[in-house]
Amino acid sequence: MGDGHRMESPMIQAIFYAEFDVHRGPVIVYQTPHNFMPEEVFKNISEYVITKKMNAYKLTSVRVGKHTVMGFPICLESTKYDRNVCLFNVCFVVDSRVESEKLWDRVIRKIGYTLKVVE
C-alpha cells in the first residue's frame, strides 16, 4: 500500500444473463450496461456461454478482445420446459489483462447455483 505500487483490480465491466431460446437459440436476455455485448460478438462465443449438458456446472472462461467473459452454465432438466431442458448462464465480463478467474470463481459458482435453486 505505501510502496507506491498500485495493485490491479479486476473490476467488472459488464454482467449479462443469457439463455437458450427454443426459437432463436442462445440469446442475451439482459445485460448491464445496455448493449455492452454486441449480438455478433455474442454469437461467436455463445457455445461457451450456453453449453451442452456435459459442460454444465463448470466454470467457463473465454477471451473476447480486451475482455474475459466468465460464467457457470446451468442445465435444468424437466418436462415443464420446452425440449425438456432449460439452459442459462450469468456471465461476468472483466478486463482480460488482469488475472481474475480465481478471484471470481466462487462468486460465479454461487450465483449459478443460487439461480438454479430459484428456478
MIDOSE-1310 file (N, C-alpha, C; in nm, 2 decimals, decimal comma, always signed):
residues 119
mgdg	+0,08/-0,12/+0,00/+0,00/+0,00/+0,00/+0,09/+0,13/+0,00; +0,18/+0,13/+0,09/+0,26/+0,25/+0,10/+0,38/+0,25/+0,01; +0,41/+0,15/-0,07/+0,53/+0,14/-0,16/+0,51/+0,21/-0,29; +0,40/+0,27/-0,32/+0,38/+0,34/-0,44/+0,33/+0,25/-0,56
hrme	+0,32/+0,12/-0,54/+0,27/+0,03/-0,64/+0,12/+0,01/-0,62; +0,06/+0,02/-0,73/-0,09/+0,01/-0,73/-0,12/-0,13/-0,78; -0,21/-0,20/-0,70/-0,25/-0,34/-0,74/-0,36/-0,33/-0,84; -0,36/-0,40/-0,95/-0,46/-0,40/-1,04/-0,59/-0,46/-0,98
spmi	-0,70/-0,40/-1,01/-0,83/-0,45/-0,96/-0,91/-0,51/-1,07; -0,96/-0,63/-1,06/-1,04/-0,69/-1,17/-1,18/-0,64/-1,17; -1,20/-0,52/-1,20/-1,34/-0,46/-1,20/-1,43/-0,52/-1,30; -1,55/-0,54/-1,26/-1,65/-0,59/-1,36/-1,68/-0,49/-1,46
qaif	-1,67/-0,52/-1,59/-1,70/-0,43/-1,70/-1,85/-0,44/-1,73; -1,91/-0,56/-1,72/-2,05/-0,59/-1,76/-2,09/-0,72/-1,70; -2,22/-0,74/-1,69/-2,28/-0,86/-1,64/-2,40/-0,89/-1,74; -2,41/-1,01/-1,78/-2,53/-1,04/-1,87/-2,59/-1,18/-1,83
yaef	-2,72/-1,19/-1,86/-2,79/-1,32/-1,84/-2,83/-1,37/-1,98; -2,79/-1,49/-2,01/-2,82/-1,55/-2,14/-2,89/-1,68/-2,12; -2,98/-1,72/-2,22/-3,05/-1,84/-2,21/-3,06/-1,90/-2,35; -3,10/-2,03/-2,35/-3,13/-2,09/-2,48/-3,28/-2,07/-2,51
dvhr	-3,31/-2,00/-2,62/-3,45/-1,98/-2,66/-3,48/-2,09/-2,77; -3,58/-2,16/-2,76/-3,61/-2,27/-2,85/-3,63/-2,23/-2,99; -3,66/-2,10/-3,01/-3,69/-2,05/-3,15/-3,57/-1,97/-3,20; -3,49/-1,91/-3,12/-3,38/-1,82/-3,16/-3,24/-1,88/-3,13
gpvi	-3,24/-1,98/-3,04/-3,11/-2,03/-3,00/-3,06/-1,95/-2,88; -2,92/-1,95/-2,86/-2,87/-1,87/-2,74/-2,89/-1,72/-2,76; -2,94/-1,65/-2,66/-2,97/-1,51/-2,66/-2,93/-1,45/-2,53; -2,89/-1,32/-2,54/-2,88/-1,24/-2,42/-3,01/-1,18/-2,38
vyqt	-3,06/-1,21/-2,27/-3,19/-1,16/-2,22/-3,18/-1,03/-2,15; -3,07/-1,01/-2,08/-3,05/-0,89/-2,01/-2,90/-0,86/-1,99; -2,86/-0,74/-2,00/-2,72/-0,71/-1,98/-2,71/-0,56/-1,93; -2,60/-0,54/-1,85/-2,57/-0,41/-1,80/-2,42/-0,39/-1,80
phnf	-2,38/-0,28/-1,86/-2,45/-0,18/-1,93/-2,52/-0,23/-2,05; -2,63/-0,16/-2,09/-2,71/-0,20/-2,20/-2,63/-0,20/-2,33; -2,64/-0,30/-2,41/-2,57/-0,32/-2,54/-2,42/-0,33/-2,53; -2,37/-0,37/-2,41/-2,23/-0,38/-2,39/-2,17/-0,49/-2,49
mpee	-2,24/-0,60/-2,49/-2,20/-0,72/-2,57/-2,28/-0,72/-2,70; -2,22/-0,68/-2,82/-2,29/-0,68/-2,94/-2,33/-0,82/-2,98; -2,45/-0,83/-3,05/-2,51/-0,95/-3,09/-2,41/-1,04/-3,17; -2,34/-0,98/-3,26/-2,25/-1,06/-3,34/-2,13/-1,12/-3,26
vfkn	-2,08/-1,05/-3,16/-1,98/-1,10/-3,08/-2,03/-1,21/-2,99; -2,15/-1,19/-2,94/-2,21/-1,30/-2,86/-2,23/-1,43/-2,94; -2,27/-1,41/-3,06/-2,29/-1,53/-3,15/-2,16/-1,61/-3,16; -2,05/-1,54/-3,17/-1,92/-1,60/-3,18/-1,88/-1,68/-3,05
isey	-1,93/-1,64/-2,94/-1,89/-1,71/-2,81/-2,00/-1,78/-2,74; -2,12/-1,78/-2,81/-2,24/-1,84/-2,74/-2,22/-1,99/-2,70; -2,14/-2,06/-2,78/-2,12/-2,20/-2,74/-2,05/-2,22/-2,61; -1,97/-2,12/-2,56/-1,91/-2,12/-2,43/-2,00/-2,06/-2,32
vitk	-2,10/-1,99/-2,36/-2,19/-1,93/-2,26/-2,31/-2,03/-2,24; -2,37/-2,07/-2,34/-2,48/-2,17/-2,33/-2,42/-2,30/-2,39; -2,38/-2,38/-2,30/-2,31/-2,50/-2,34/-2,40/-2,63/-2,35; -2,34/-2,73/-2,40/-2,41/-2,86/-2,40/-2,42/-2,91/-2,25
kmna	-2,51/-3,01/-2,23/-2,53/-3,06/-2,09/-2,41/-3,11/-2,03; -2,32/-3,17/-2,10/-2,20/-3,23/-2,05/-2,10/-3,13/-1,99; -2,12/-3,00/-2,03/-2,03/-2,89/-1,98/-2,10/-2,80/-1,88; -2,22/-2,84/-1,85/-2,29/-2,75/-1,74/-2,22/-2,77/-1,61
yklt	-2,23/-2,67/-1,53/-2,18/-2,67/-1,39/-2,03/-2,68/-1,39; -1,97/-2,62/-1,49/-1,82/-2,60/-1,49/-1,80/-2,45/-1,52; -1,70/-2,39/-1,45/-1,66/-2,25/-1,48/-1,61/-2,24/-1,63; -1,67/-2,15/-1,70/-1,62/-2,13/-1,84/-1,56/-1,99/-1,84
svrv	-1,46/-1,98/-1,93/-1,39/-1,85/-1,95/-1,35/-1,84/-2,09; -1,38/-1,73/-2,16/-1,34/-1,71/-2,29/-1,29/-1,56/-2,31; -1,18/-1,54/-2,38/-1,13/-1,41/-2,41/-1,20/-1,35/-2,53; -1,24/-1,23/-2,52/-1,30/-1,15/-2,63/-1,23/-1,02/-2,64
gkht	-1,13/-1,01/-2,72/-1,06/-0,88/-2,73/-0,99/-0,85/-2,60; -1,02/-0,73/-2,54/-0,95/-0,70/-2,42/-1,04/-0,74/-2,29; -1,14/-0,82/-2,32/-1,22/-0,87/-2,21/-1,22/-1,02/-2,19; -1,25/-1,07/-2,07/-1,27/-1,21/-2,05/-1,41/-1,22/-2,00
vmgf	-1,48/-1,32/-2,06/-1,62/-1,35/-2,02/-1,62/-1,48/-1,94; -1,67/-1,47/-1,82/-1,67/-1,59/-1,73/-1,81/-1,62/-1,69; -1,84/-1,75/-1,68/-1,97/-1,79/-1,64/-1,98/-1,93/-1,59; -2,09/-1,97/-1,55/-2,11/-2,10/-1,49/-2,25/-2,16/-1,55
picl	-2,24/-2,22/-1,67/-2,36/-2,26/-1,73/-2,45/-2,36/-1,65; -2,58/-2,34/-1,65/-2,67/-2,42/-1,58/-2,76/-2,49/-1,67; -2,79/-2,62/-1,64/-2,88/-2,70/-1,73/-2,98/-2,77/-1,63; -3,11/-2,73/-1,65/-3,21/-2,79/-1,57/-3,30/-2,88/-1,66
estk	-3,31/-3,00/-1,61/-3,39/-3,10/-1,69/-3,53/-3,12/-1,63; -3,64/-3,10/-1,70/-3,77/-3,12/-1,65/-3,87/-3,12/-1,77; -3,98/-3,19/-1,76/-4,08/-3,19/-1,86/-4,15/-3,06/-1,87; -4,13/-2,97/-1,77/-4,20/-2,84/-1,78/-4,14/-2,74/-1,87
ydrn	-4,02/-2,78/-1,92/-3,95/-2,69/-2,02/-3,97/-2,74/-2,16; -3,97/-2,64/-2,26/-3,97/-2,68/-2,40/-3,84/-2,77/-2,42; -3,85/-2,87/-2,49/-3,73/-2,96/-2,52/-3,69/-3,03/-2,39; -3,76/-3,02/-2,28/-3,73/-3,08/-2,15/-3,60/-3,03/-2,09
vclf	-3,56/-2,92/-2,12/-3,43/-2,86/-2,07/-3,44/-2,71/-2,07; -3,38/-2,65/-1,96/-3,36/-2,51/-1,95/-3,21/-2,48/-1,94; -3,15/-2,41/-2,03/-3,01/-2,38/-2,03/-3,00/-2,23/-2,01; -2,92/-2,19/-1,91/-2,89/-2,04/-1,89/-2,76/-2,02/-1,82
nvcf	-2,72/-1,89/-1,82/-2,59/-1,86/-1,76/-2,59/-1,71/-1,73; -2,53/-1,68/-1,62/-2,50/-1,54/-1,58/-2,35/-1,52/-1,60; -2,31/-1,42/-1,68/-2,17/-1,41/-1,71/-2,12/-1,27/-1,66; -2,00/-1,27/-1,61/-1,93/-1,15/-1,58/-1,82/-1,12/-1,68
vvds	-1,81/-1,00/-1,72/-1,71/-0,95/-1,82/-1,61/-0,87/-1,74; -1,48/-0,91/-1,75/-1,38/-0,83/-1,68/-1,26/-0,80/-1,78; -1,18/-0,72/-1,74/-1,06/-0,68/-1,82/-0,97/-0,81/-1,83; -0,93/-0,85/-1,95/-0,85/-0,97/-1,97/-0,71/-0,95/-1,93
rves	-0,66/-0,82/-1,91/-0,52/-0,80/-1,87/-0,50/-0,83/-1,72; -0,61/-0,85/-1,65/-0,60/-0,88/-1,50/-0,64/-1,02/-1,48; -0,55/-1,10/-1,41/-0,58/-1,24/-1,38/-0,69/-1,23/-1,27; -0,81/-1,28/-1,31/-0,92/-1,27/-1,22/-1,00/-1,40/-1,21
eklw	-0,97/-1,50/-1,28/-1,05/-1,62/-1,28/-1,06/-1,68/-1,14; -0,95/-1,69/-1,07/-0,95/-1,75/-0,94/-1,03/-1,66/-0,84; -1,02/-1,53/-0,85/-1,09/-1,44/-0,77/-1,25/-1,45/-0,78; -1,29/-1,46/-0,91/-1,44/-1,47/-0,93/-1,50/-1,61/-0,93
drvi	-1,42/-1,71/-0,93/-1,47/-1,85/-0,94/-1,58/-1,88/-0,84; -1,55/-1,85/-0,71/-1,65/-1,88/-0,61/-1,78/-1,80/-0,62; -1,76/-1,67/-0,66/-1,88/-1,58/-0,67/-1,97/-1,63/-0,79; -1,91/-1,66/-0,90/-1,98/-1,70/-1,02/-2,05/-1,84/-0,99
rkig	-1,98/-1,93/-0,93/-2,05/-2,06/-0,90/-2,16/-2,04/-0,80; -2,15/-1,95/-0,70/-2,25/-1,93/-0,61/-2,38/-1,87/-0,67; -2,36/-1,77/-0,76/-2,47/-1,71/-0,83/-2,54/-1,82/-0,92; -2,46/-1,90/-0,99/-2,52/-2,00/-1,07/-2,60/-2,10/-0,99
ytlk	-2,55/-2,15/-0,88/-2,63/-2,25/-0,80/-2,75/-2,18/-0,74; -2,73/-2,05/-0,70/-2,85/-1,98/-0,64/-2,96/-1,97/-0,74; -2,93/-1,93/-0,86/-3,03/-1,92/-0,97/-3,09/-2,05/-1,00; -3,01/-2,16/-0,99/-3,07/-2,29/-1,02/-3,18/-2,32/-0,92
vve	-3,15/-2,29/-0,79/-3,24/-2,32/-0,68/-3,37/-2,23/-0,70; -3,35/-2,11/-0,73/-3,46/-2,02/-0,75/-3,55/-2,06/-0,86; -3,50/-2,11/-0,97/-3,57/-2,16/-1,09/-3,66/-2,27/-1,05
